[in-house]
Amino acid sequence: MTAQLLDGEAVAATIKADLRHRIAALEARGHTPGLGTLLVGDDGPSANYVAMKHRDCEDLGIGSVSVHLPADATQADVAAVVADFNARDDVDAYLMQYPFPAHLDYEAALLDVDPAKDADGLHPVNLGRLVQGVDAPLPCTPAGIQRLLEHHGVPIAGRHVVIVGRGLTIGRPLANLLTLKRPAANAAVTVVHTGVADIGAFTRQADIVVAAAGSPGLITADMVKPGAAVVAAGVSFEGRKLLSDVADEVAEVAAWLSPRIGGVGPMTRAMLLDNTVAAAELRVLGF
C-alpha cells in the first residue's frame, strides 16, 4: 500500500479561491480586510512564517500590518501593540507569533486581545466557545486539519481519532473540534502524549492518527493500522531542516498521509486568512 497524499497546497488553493469572492464582496462595501501580526525577537522559523502570511495577504488583496519588536521588548511594549491592534479599523484580526522570548508572558498578552479580532482562535473566550459548540474563530491548525481530511474524503464521523500531543495550538482544540456533533466531526477521540509509555497501543487502534507532539519520527509504520489516515501536524527543526513527527515508512501502511511539506502548513495559513475575512464580514456585513 502506498498512501494517498493529503495535499494541503491543493486544498488551500480552493479555500483561497472562495476567499477572493468574499473579499470582493467586502470591497464592494468599501472595506478591505486587514490582518495584523506581532513578532517579538529574531526566531528564524517564526520570522519566516510571518513573512509567508504577509505574502498570502498580498496575493489575495488582504491588507496587512506587521509589527516586529526586538527580543528585549517589555511586557508593556507588547501590551501597547495589542491595544493599538484592538483599536485599529484597518486590522480586522491579528496574531501574536508564538513563541515569545522567555521573559515575556504570552498568556497574559493573549488575555488583552479582543476575542473578535483573534486570528489564531486561541483566546480563552474563543476556546470556551469551541468547547460549547458556539461559532467563534477556530484555532487555525485544527480547523485546517479538519478541512484537509474532509476534502480528501477521509471518514471522520463515528471513527476513532488518536491525537498524539496535548498542546494548546493543536492537540486540545482539535480534540474538542472533532467530537462536536457537526459535519466532518462527531468522532471518538483519544488524546495521548509523549508521557504515555506505549503510544503505539493507542495509535494502532485508530482510524485517523494526528501526530502533533513535535518529536521527529515519533510515529513509525508499526504504530499505524493498515488503511488508516495519518496527519503529520507536529514539526521541529534541525538547523533549517523541517522534521516531521511521522516517519517516511508510514506511507507504506497508511491509506492517506499528509506530506512533511505542503500538508498541514498551507492549511494553517489558509484558515488564518479565513478567520481574518470572517472577522471583517462580521464587522461590515453582520455575519
N, C-alpha and C positions, 0 to 999 in steps of 0.2 A: 504494500500500500504506500502510495506517495500522496501526502496531504495536499488538498486544495488550499491555495494561499488565500488568507483573509486580507484582501488588498485594500488597505486603508487609503491609499492615494486615490484610487478609483471612486471609493465611496465619498471621500471628502470632496471630490470634484462635483458629484451630484448635489451635495449639500450647498456648495458654493454657487452652483447654477441657480438653485432656488433662492439663495440669499440675494443674488443680483436683482431678481424681480421684487423682492421685499424692500431692498434698498431704493430701487427706482420709485416705489410707491411712497416711501418716506420723503424722497427728494421732491416728488410732486407736491408734497405738503410743505416744502420749504425747509426740510431738515435733513442734514447729513449725519448718519450715525457716527459716534466717536468712541474710540477705545483709548483709555489711559493705561500706562504701565509705569511702575516704580521698580527700579533695580537699585539695590544697595550693594556696593562693593564691586569686585572685579572677578567674580567666579566665571570662568570661561564658558562652561556649558549653559549657565543661566543667561549670560550676555548673548550667546548665540541664539538661544531660544527666544529671547525677547526680540532680537533682530528679525527672526523669522515671522513673528507675529505682526510686526510692523510692515514687513513685505507683503504678508497676506492682506493687511488692511489696504495698502496701496493698490494691490491688484484688484480688489473689489470696490474700491472707491469709498472705503470707510475712513473717516478722519482718525488720526492717531496723535496722541500727546505722550512723549517719552520724558521721564524724569530719571536721571541717574545720580544718585548720591554717593559720596565717597565711602570707603569702608569704615572710616571713623565717624560717620554720621551719628547723631544722638537720637534718642527716642523722640525728643521734641522735634527734630528735623523731619522724622518720618511722619509724626502727627500733623505737621504743617502741610505736608504734601497730601495726606489723606483728607484733611479739611478742605484744601483747595479743590481736589477732585470731586468731593461731595458737593461743592458749590458751583462748579463749572457747568454751564449749559452746553458746551461743546464736548463734554465727556458723559456719555450715557452709561458706560460701565468701565470698570478699571480693575487691575490686579496688582498685587504686590508680589513680585517674583520671589519664590522660596528656593533656597534657604536664605535667611538673613545672616549677617555676621553674628557670631556667638554672643556678643554683648547686648544685642537688641532682642526685644520680646515681640516676636511675630504675632503671637496670640493676642497680646494687648493691643497691638496696632489693628488687628483684624476686627476687634470689637468696635472700633471707631468707624469702620467702613459702613456707608449707607447700604443696607441689605438690597435695596432696589438697584444699586449700581455694582453689585458683587459679580464681576465677570467670571470668577472661578467657582461660584456656588459654594463657598466654604464658610461663609459667615454662619455663626451658630443659629441665627434665626432661619436661614435657608436650609441648613441641615435638619433643623427641627421640622420644617415644613415637609422635607423629604420623608422623614420618619412618619409623619401624619398622612402622607399621600396627597398633600396640598400642592398646587402648582407653585413653583418658585424656580429661580435659576438653579440648574443642576450642576454638580461637580463635573468638570469637562471630561476627564478621562473615563469615569464610569459611564457617562452618557454616550461617549464615543464608542466604548466597548459594546454597549447595548446596540447601538445603531449598526456597528460593524457586523455583529452576529446576525442581526435581523436582516440586513441587506443580503447576506450570503445564504439565507435560508436555513440557518442553524436553529433547530428547535430549542426553545427555552422553556415554554410553559410546561409545568409538570416534571421537568427534568432536574437532575441533580447537578448543581454547580458547586465546585470546590474552589474557593478563593484562597490562595496562599499569600498571606500578607494582611495585616490589620491596620495599615496606615490610614491617616485621615484623608488623604487625597484620592486613594483608590479603594482599598480593601473594605473599610467600614461603610462608606456610602454606596459602593457597588452592591454590597450585600443587601442593604435596605432597598435599593432601586429594583433589584431583580426579584425580591419577594413581594413587591406590590401586585395587587390584583389588577394588572393592566396588560395591554398587548405587549408582546416581546418581554414579558416578565412572568410573574406567577410561578417562580421556580422554587425548589427546595434548595436552600443554600447552606453550605458549611464553610466556616472560616477557620483556617489553621495558620500557623506561623512557624518561624524557624526555631521557636522554643518547643515545638512538638517533636517528640522523639522519632516517630515514624510517619513522616508526611505522606509517603507512598501508600500507606494503609488507607488513607482517605482519598488521595487522587486516583487510585486505581478503581474506585467506585464511581467516579464522576463521569457524567456525560459531557460536561464542559469544565475545563481547568483554566483558571485565570492565575497566572504567576505574577505576583506583584510584591515580591519580597526584596528586590534589589540585591539578589545573591546570584552571581553568574553561574550558569549551568546547573542550577538547583534541580530543575525538573528534567529527568532523564527518561529514555524510552521505556524502561521497565516500570516507571511510575505512572504510565498512561494506559488507560483501557483502549484496546484497538477500536477505532472508529470514533473516538472522542474528538471534540473540538478543543484546541489549546490556544489560549491567548497569552502572548508574551508581553505583559504590561510593565514588568519591573526591569529597569535598566541600571547599569552602573558604568563607570568609565575606567579604562586603563590608559592613562595619558589622554589622548584624544580619541581612542578607540571605544566605540559603544559596545557594551557587552549585554547579552540577553540572559534572563533567568532561565530560558529554555534551551537545552542542548540541541544541536543540529539534528541529532539522530532521531528526535521525536517525530520528524517529518515522515519517517518510515512506518510509524504506528498510528498516528492521528489521521482523522479524515479531513480536518481543517486545521490550519496553523497560521497564525499571524507572523509575518516576517520580522526579522530584527530591525530592519529599516523599511519604512513605508507601510507599517501596520498600524499600531496604536497611536504613534506620534502625530501623523496627519489628522487623525480623528480628533485628538485632543484639541488641536489648533482650530479645527473646523467648528467644534462645539463652543469654543471660546467666541468665535465670530458670531455663531448663532445666538449665544447669550447676549452679546452686545446689541445685535439687531433687535432681539426680542425686548431688551430694556428700552431701546429707542421707540419701538412700537407701542409699548405700554405708556410711555410719556406723551407721545404725539397722537397716537390713534386710539388709545384707551383699551388696548387688548394685547 
